[in-house]
Amino acid sequence: MQFNKVEICGVNTSKLQILTEAEKTSLLKRVKQGDLAAREQLISGNLRLVLSVIQRFTNRGENPDDLFQVGCIGLMKSIDNFDISQNVRFSTYAVPMIIGEIRRYLRDNNPIRVSRSLRDIAYKAMQCKERLTNETQKEPTIEQLAKEMNMPKENIVLALESVVDPISLYEPVYSDGGDTIYVMDQIGDRELDSDWLDEITLKEAVKALGEREKRILFLRFFKGHTQMEVASEIGISQAQVSRLEKGALTKIKGQM
């Protein structure tokens, strides 16, 4: 995703206007009086802010033009809803609004369908997170979000997880020339790996046993014979079979 190109949505990003705080304040006052020209100038003068925000979403594979347009919608909402009587910088108010608008867009365009109520909780949680981060200059924990929203933390975790974009198993995570590693290469089935290793270890342990011990275990656990039947077949007493069987199992356990 390239954000350093000159043209985004037909806007020459190398020539974007930068407004001072005094200019922003003056324009905001005119906007509140219904001055549409001041509104257009304020939008134009904050496009760099939108551009900087959308760079947070570079890893989602979205079209930068689409994100830029959505970010501009968030910017316009910020301008229309900003309270000039509050002692807050416009950018401090606008950034969470722009981020929230982009996240709502990404949420609504998620290929996995999520219930409306769950998405609403996630959206409110993200707004709450942005607000608390701005207030405390530190990212809040799930417990803090739950307390602030008066909601079980399990619901918040589930909601936030539901709006995370899925990752393809064929997504490349590293490439060195022609040798590419994909997400699926980094995922191991621990249960299958464990079974495979246990099987190898068991075979090695059995291989170390004597021939009589192997024969006893084969008859007992593969053929299902009783100790008396094994004793009769190999010509020893049942007590000897019991002792040899127990010793063989102890050796295997030690190897495992």
Sequence and secondary structure as in RCSB ss.txt:
>XXXX:A:sequence
MQFNKVEICGVNTSKLQILTEAEKTSLLKRVKQGDLAAREQLISGNLRLVLSVIQRFTNRGENPDDLFQVGCIGL
MKSIDNFDISQNVRFSTYAVPMIIGEIRRYLRDNNPIRVSRSLRDIAYKAMQCKERLTNETQKEPTIEQLAKEMN
MPKENIVLALESVVDPISLYEPVYSDGGDTIYVMDQIGDRELDSDWLDEITLKEAVKALGEREKRILFLRFFKGH
TQMEVASEIGISQAQVSRLEKGALTKIKGQM
>XXXX:A:secstr
    SSEETTEEGGG     HHHHHHHHHHHHTT HHHHHHHHHTTHHHHHHHHGGGGGG   HHHHHHHHHHHH
HHHHHH  TTSS  HHHHHHHHHHHHHHHHHHHT SS   HHHHHHHHHHHHHHHHHHHHHSS   HHHHHHHHT
S HHHHHHHHHHTS    TT EEEEETTEEEEGGGG   HHHHHHHHHHHHHHHHHHTS HHHHHHHIIIIIS  
 HHHHHHHHTS HHHHHHHHHHHHHHHHHH 
